[in-house]
Amino acid sequence: MANIAIFQTGGKQYRVSEGDIVKVEKLDATGSVTFDQVLMVGDKVGTPFVAGASVVADVIEQKRDDKILVFKKKRRQNYRRTAGHRQFITVLKIKSIKA
């Protein structure tokens, strides 16, 4: 079984292993990023974080995610609204997981 970790960034938690490609909330970073808020590594579970654990990732690109359509409607009221939203994201490739 590959070394698995759960880390948190941008208010969300991500389950990753080495070599995974992950889309996370926008980070102001280029090159390499280290995440210290690791909730779990292998079978070690933190309270709330695992001491000394980190996840290192390379930034592949900064881009905007696919468009999400928001459609609101109230029946029999002739009320319809459509809005679109594209979130800024950072695409990461997980380089290493350190326990």
N, C-alpha and C positions, 0 to 999 in steps of 0.2 A: 504494500500500500504506500502510495506517495505521501510525503510530508504535507499535511493539510493545516491551514491556519485560518482563523477568522479575525479580521481586523475591522476597525471602524474609522470612517472618514466622511465628512459632510453629513453627519447625522444618520448614516446608514451603515449596515454591517455587510461585509463581503466574505464569502468562503472561497479560498483560493489554494492552489498548489503551484509548485514551481513550473514556469512556462505558460501559465494561463494568461489570457488577455482579458482585461476588465475595463468597463466603462464606469467612471466615477464622476461625482460632481466636480466642477471646474477647479483646478489647482493652479496657482501662479507658480509654475515650476517648469524647468527644462532640464534635460539630461536624466538625472536619477533622483528618486524620492524615497525617503525612509519613513515608515509608519511605526510609531512606538505604541499606539493604543491597540495592542493585540489581546483579544479576548480568549483565544484558545490556540494552542499549538499541539498537534498530534493528540495525545490523551491528557495533556495538562490543561486544566481550566483555571482561569484567573479569577480573582475576587476584587475588583472587576477585571483587572488586567494582569497578564502574566509578566512577572518581574524579569527584566532583561531581554525579553523577546522583541523581535522586530521583523518587519517585512520590507524588503528592498525591491523597488520596481523601477523600470525605465519608462520614461514618457515617450510614447510613440507619436502621438499627435494631439493637438488641441482643435476641437471642432464643435459643431452644433449637432445635436441628436435629431432624429426624425421628427417631423411635425406631428403634434398631437392636436386633434380637433376637439373643441369643447362645444357641445350643442345643448342649448337650453330651450325648453318648450313648456308652455302651459296650455293644456288642452282647452279648447273652446274659448280661448281668450285672444286669439290671433297674435300670440307672443312667441316669436322665434328669434334666437340669437346664436350666431356662429362666431367662434373665435379660434384662432390658431396659436400654438405656442411651440417654440423650439428652444430646448434647454442647452446651455453651454456645458460641454463635457470634456474630460481628459481621458484619453485611451492609454492604459498602462499595460506593460508586459511584466509579469512577476519574475524577478531575477533570482532571489533567494529568500529563504525563510530561516531565521536564526532563533533558536530556543535559548 
